[in-house]
Amino acid sequence: MPGYLLGAYPQTRLRRNRRDDWSRRLVAEHVLTPTDLIWPVFVHDDDGAAPIASMPGVERLGLAQLVDAAGAAKDLGIPAIALFPATDPARKTATGDEAWNEANLVCRGTAEIKRQVPGIGVMCDVALDPFTSHGHDGLVRDGYVVNDETIEMLIRQSLAQARAGCDMLAPSDMMDGRIGAIRRALDAEGFEHVRIMSYAAKYASGFYGPFRDAIGSKRTSNTPLDKRGYQMDPANSDEALREVAFDLDEGADMVMVKPGLPYLDVIRRVKETFQVPTYAYQVSGEYAMLRGALDHGWVDDRVVLESLMCFKRAGADGVLTYFAIDAAKRLRAG
């Protein structure tokens, strides 16, 4: 940086612009609003809401409560919600056939939201893990998650969700080539308008545990769950750029980095390299840590908006966060 831009004390006092609220707002480099948020919501087949012990304040919602929640999000200015099903274990199979059942939880929830809450976007996860008895994101053959056979199942799942009214598909499975295959299938069926937000850089992270509790895919001693064979190594960031490049070339409209706060460097690299709509997922483990610290009084409640602003500062255009409703209310209150 040229020396003449740095200034010198006492002629330059950087605290001057920090002195008053109005001047702090005037020179703020980044702004967080409810339109930057996507709210992930869990849905189940039971009536009413059920708490998730490892995610205090987050609940699985019945269909009626899901519709109400979508309406509340829309009223707060949140543009989209993302649906994740807690599938009845009796409906789970090794091949995850329930994923493309057009009467499954996600499809019914999507259809109800589109019917009763027009104007809010519905994002649907594309992966088999909520529907498989083993909890993996794809088909398992001889202990290995196979790629091309899994893609055929993901296409069927994507088309079922599109027929239900899904606005944006979000493939989170990390199979090679799935974005192009899904895009071609959508276009062939007349769903050119359905967007794809790719989980382009999804890491094999230890921060996903509470989510797996929420959808019922938690590993057990009898079914060890190791996804390092298809999700990314946390040591790698160059590889993330290759993943993003492939997905964009195959037709992704937006890309995502997951998890969020531990991977701000990856978000920055993706945004600077590709200059495309880039999103972060503040995942369940991140939420649980902050929520637990808040509930114990160990941190100030300002950390909610502070953590979300960090994503914007890193270059993210938006954030999937379980704090979406709380954050939108805080932003409205000023």
TATA-V282439 format. One record per pair of residues at least 12 apart in sequence whose ideal C-beta (glycine too) atoms are under 6 Angstrom apart, sorted by the first residue. I is the first residue (numbers start at 1). J is the second residue. Records with the same first field share a line. If there is no record, write none. Layout:
I->J / J
This chain:
30->312 / 313
32->308 / 309 / 312
34->76 / 77 / 78 / 328 / 331
35->77 / 79
36->318
37->78 / 324
38->80 / 82 / 320
39->73 / 78 / 81 / 324
40->82 / 320
41->69 / 81
42->60 / 84 / 86 / 214
43->61 / 66 / 83 / 85 / 105 / 109
44->60 / 86
45->88
46->62
47->62
48->62
49->61 / 65
52->214
54->210 / 213 / 288
55->210 / 284 / 288
56->291
58->322
60->86
63->109 / 112
66->109
67->112 / 116
70->113 / 117 / 120
71->117
74->117 / 120
76->328
78->324 / 328
79->121
80->121 / 123
82->123
83->106 / 109 / 124
84->125 / 215
85->105 / 106 / 130
86->215 / 216
87->130 / 131
92->131 / 133
93->133
94->133
96->128 / 131 / 132
98->131
99->128 / 131 / 157
100->156 / 157 / 160
102->160
106->124
107->160 / 164
110->122 / 164 / 165 / 166
111->164 / 165
114->165
121->167
122->166 / 167
123->168 / 170
124->161 / 166 / 169
125->170 / 172
126->154 / 157 / 158 / 169 / 171
127->172 / 173
129->217
130->215
134->223
135->217 / 225
137->173
138->150 / 173
145->229 / 230
147->175 / 176
150->175
151->175 / 178 / 181
154->178
155->181 / 182 / 185
158->182
159->189
162->191 / 194
168->195 / 197
169->196
170->197
171->198
172->199
174->202 / 230 / 231
179->198 / 247 / 250 / 251 / 252
180->250
183->251
195->253
196->252 / 253
197->254 / 256
198->247 / 252 / 255
199->256 / 258
200->243 / 244 / 247 / 255
201->240 / 243 / 257 / 266
202->231 / 258
203->232 / 234
204->227 / 228 / 231
205->259
207->259 / 283 / 285 / 286
209->285
210->284 / 288
211->284
237->266
240->266
241->273
244->270
254->277
255->278
256->279 / 281
257->280
258->281
259->283
260->280 / 281 / 282 / 286
261->286
264->314
267->280 / 314 / 315 / 316
268->314 / 315
271->315
277->317
278->316 / 317
279->316 / 318
280->311 / 316 / 319
281->320
282->319 / 321
287->322
290->303
304->323 / 327
305->330
308->327
